[in-house]
Amino acid sequence: MSDEPILKPGAVALVTGASAGIGIAITEALVAKDCRVICSGRRRDRLEALAERLGENCHAVELDVADAGATAGLIDNLPEGLRDIDILINNAG
């Protein structure tokens, strides 16, 4: 076995359903492991509060995964440094 960490510092993660429950907990854990996290969900106010609390490694994005147009355009609407996603936690719904 390798001694390399599974979660590389600076890895980019996208967490859907991040405005409540398990999504919040996963976002917090990933940020604590030095990942850069895109927290997404339908409740913009909760996402922004989470991002403000967790700091610069947490980027809030309002996203309804049931909206095909919104999901299709997600990557293009992210800051350039967050477009190469390493980890997907598809927690919405």
Backbone bond lengths (Angstrom), bond angles and torsions (degrees), N, CA, C in turn:
res aa  C-N    CA-C-N  psi(-1)  N-CA   C-N-CA  omega(-1)  CA-C   N-CA-C  phi
1 M - - - 1.454 - - 1.526 110.42 -
2 S 1.287 114.78 148.66 1.455 121.52 -179.81 1.521 110.27 -88.22
3 D 1.328 115.66 150.71 1.460 120.91 175.51 1.521 111.70 -89.10
4 E 1.330 116.89 1.90 1.461 120.32 179.08 1.515 110.26 -67.98
5 P 1.342 116.80 139.01 1.466 118.68 177.34 1.526 110.81 -67.33
6 I 1.309 116.51 145.41 1.462 121.32 178.02 1.526 110.04 -68.48
7 L 1.328 116.44 -43.95 1.458 121.26 177.92 1.517 108.46 -94.86
8 K 1.297 115.92 110.60 1.460 121.14 179.89 1.530 109.79 -77.71
9 P 1.332 118.13 132.93 1.466 119.96 175.15 1.521 110.01 -54.63
10 G 1.312 115.80 135.03 1.457 120.82 -179.47 1.510 115.03 88.54
11 A 1.335 117.73 -5.43 1.467 120.16 177.06 1.525 108.70 -59.78
12 V 1.317 115.63 145.96 1.468 121.03 -179.98 1.529 108.35 -99.09
13 A 1.332 115.20 126.73 1.460 121.46 179.12 1.524 110.05 -120.40
14 L 1.313 116.40 141.73 1.464 123.10 172.63 1.510 107.07 -112.40
15 V 1.348 115.91 121.12 1.455 121.57 178.05 1.520 107.81 -115.08
16 T 1.341 116.81 116.04 1.461 120.00 174.68 1.523 107.89 -88.60
17 G 1.320 116.49 154.61 1.462 120.42 -178.68 1.515 111.95 66.90
18 A 1.335 116.33 35.42 1.465 121.40 -173.67 1.517 114.08 -88.35
19 S 1.325 118.02 6.20 1.462 118.81 -176.98 1.528 113.42 -90.51
20 A 1.336 117.80 -0.50 1.465 119.78 -179.82 1.528 110.48 -158.48
21 G 1.312 115.33 162.52 1.452 124.18 169.02 1.508 117.31 47.85
22 I 1.336 115.03 -124.76 1.461 121.89 -176.86 1.529 110.92 -60.19
23 G 1.324 117.80 -37.18 1.465 120.93 179.73 1.514 112.30 -60.48
24 I 1.331 117.29 -40.86 1.469 121.07 176.65 1.524 109.47 -64.58
25 A 1.324 116.92 -46.56 1.465 121.20 -177.88 1.531 111.12 -61.51
26 I 1.318 117.24 -41.55 1.467 120.67 179.16 1.528 110.12 -65.97
27 T 1.319 116.52 -43.58 1.466 120.83 178.62 1.522 110.28 -59.45
28 E 1.319 117.08 -47.00 1.468 121.17 179.43 1.532 111.08 -59.93
29 A 1.323 116.57 -43.54 1.470 120.86 -178.81 1.519 111.31 -64.98
30 L 1.319 117.49 -42.13 1.461 120.61 -179.65 1.530 111.81 -67.10
31 V 1.321 116.95 -41.93 1.464 120.16 177.53 1.532 109.60 -63.93
32 A 1.327 117.35 -38.87 1.473 121.27 177.90 1.526 111.58 -62.99
33 K 1.335 117.74 -25.08 1.468 122.98 177.70 1.528 111.95 -92.84
34 D 1.330 116.07 16.10 1.475 122.81 177.61 1.524 114.41 68.17
35 C 1.324 117.12 24.96 1.455 120.40 171.76 1.520 108.82 -84.73
36 R 1.323 115.71 154.99 1.462 121.71 172.02 1.522 105.67 -97.14
37 V 1.335 116.32 121.17 1.459 120.66 -169.75 1.521 111.42 -116.04
38 I 1.331 114.71 130.97 1.456 122.13 169.81 1.518 104.55 -95.42
39 C 1.323 116.57 108.82 1.464 119.47 178.72 1.526 107.30 -95.96
40 S 1.324 115.42 122.57 1.464 119.58 -175.84 1.520 110.80 -124.92
41 G 1.315 113.61 153.32 1.457 121.00 178.86 1.515 109.34 173.57
42 R 1.324 115.41 -176.56 1.468 120.12 -176.92 1.524 113.16 -88.11
43 R 1.312 118.46 -19.56 1.472 121.78 -174.72 1.528 110.92 -98.05
44 R 1.317 114.75 87.70 1.462 122.01 -175.03 1.527 112.31 -54.41
45 D 1.332 117.80 -43.38 1.463 120.52 -177.35 1.528 111.52 -61.62
46 R 1.314 117.53 -41.34 1.466 120.82 178.61 1.523 111.66 -68.10
47 L 1.329 116.09 -40.06 1.462 120.36 178.88 1.532 111.22 -63.94
48 E 1.323 116.31 -43.47 1.461 120.11 179.71 1.521 111.10 -65.12
49 A 1.340 117.32 -38.51 1.468 120.63 177.15 1.532 110.43 -64.34
50 L 1.333 116.60 -40.79 1.464 121.24 178.37 1.529 110.26 -63.35
51 A 1.322 116.54 -47.12 1.466 120.82 -179.47 1.527 111.16 -63.02
52 E 1.306 117.13 -39.54 1.465 120.49 178.49 1.527 110.38 -64.43
53 R 1.311 116.80 -40.77 1.467 121.63 -179.35 1.527 111.80 -68.27
54 L 1.340 116.78 -38.95 1.460 120.59 -174.90 1.527 114.10 -87.81
55 G 1.314 117.88 -16.98 1.456 120.57 173.91 1.517 115.18 94.64
56 E 1.315 114.30 -162.27 1.464 121.30 -169.49 1.524 114.74 -65.71
57 N 1.313 118.80 -17.74 1.469 120.59 178.74 1.525 113.25 -87.72
58 C 1.321 116.41 9.98 1.467 120.81 178.47 1.527 108.38 -126.83
59 H 1.325 116.09 121.61 1.467 122.73 -176.90 1.533 108.63 -118.85
60 A 1.322 117.27 118.14 1.462 122.27 -177.55 1.525 111.51 -85.20
61 V 1.340 115.63 135.63 1.462 122.20 177.31 1.524 108.46 -137.90
62 E 1.320 115.74 121.49 1.466 119.58 174.67 1.523 107.74 -73.09
63 L 1.335 116.38 125.35 1.461 120.59 -176.59 1.522 109.59 -155.05
64 D 1.316 115.77 127.18 1.463 122.29 171.06 1.519 106.24 -104.36
65 V 1.329 117.70 110.58 1.464 120.34 -175.47 1.524 112.68 -65.73
66 A 1.325 117.81 -13.00 1.463 121.17 176.14 1.530 111.69 -79.71
67 D 1.332 117.15 -10.46 1.460 122.75 179.50 1.527 108.36 -94.03
68 A 1.326 116.58 101.50 1.465 121.90 -175.51 1.523 112.05 -58.50
69 G 1.312 117.72 -38.73 1.464 120.69 179.94 1.515 111.98 -65.59
70 A 1.326 116.11 -41.22 1.467 120.28 179.57 1.522 111.39 -66.08
71 T 1.326 116.91 -41.97 1.466 119.20 -179.89 1.530 110.85 -69.59
72 A 1.331 117.15 -37.38 1.464 120.39 -179.95 1.527 111.73 -64.41
73 G 1.322 116.75 -33.88 1.461 120.69 -177.77 1.515 114.70 -95.02
74 L 1.319 117.38 2.96 1.471 120.76 -174.89 1.524 112.79 -56.16
75 I 1.308 117.69 -53.84 1.470 121.13 -174.27 1.525 111.28 -59.00
76 D 1.320 117.08 -43.47 1.469 120.63 -178.95 1.517 112.62 -64.79
77 N 1.330 117.67 -23.31 1.458 121.31 -178.15 1.526 113.32 -94.23
78 L 1.318 117.45 0.56 1.463 121.50 177.94 1.525 110.13 -86.72
79 P 1.332 116.97 153.79 1.462 118.55 171.80 1.534 109.20 -58.00
80 E 1.306 117.48 146.52 1.459 121.87 -173.55 1.530 113.09 -53.51
81 G 1.314 117.99 -37.88 1.461 121.69 -178.44 1.516 114.85 -70.79
82 L 1.321 117.47 -6.96 1.471 121.34 -179.18 1.529 112.67 -113.75
83 R 1.302 117.98 8.52 1.471 120.75 -174.53 1.520 114.45 -80.73
84 D 1.304 117.98 -22.30 1.464 121.11 178.26 1.526 108.71 -93.87
85 I 1.313 115.65 91.56 1.467 121.46 -174.28 1.523 109.75 -83.70
86 D 1.333 114.98 127.39 1.472 121.87 179.52 1.528 111.98 -93.55
87 I 1.321 116.46 -31.21 1.464 121.71 -172.63 1.522 108.96 -132.77
88 L 1.331 117.33 131.78 1.465 122.02 174.17 1.525 108.51 -119.32
89 I 1.317 115.15 123.55 1.460 121.80 172.19 1.529 105.00 -112.72
90 N 1.316 116.64 100.47 1.458 122.39 -176.44 1.529 108.22 -91.07
91 N 1.331 114.87 84.19 1.444 123.35 -171.42 1.536 112.91 -102.69
92 A 1.313 119.11 -9.96 1.461 122.04 -175.35 1.525 111.55 -65.75
93 G 1.326 114.36 144.92 1.459 120.28 173.73 1.472 112.22 83.69
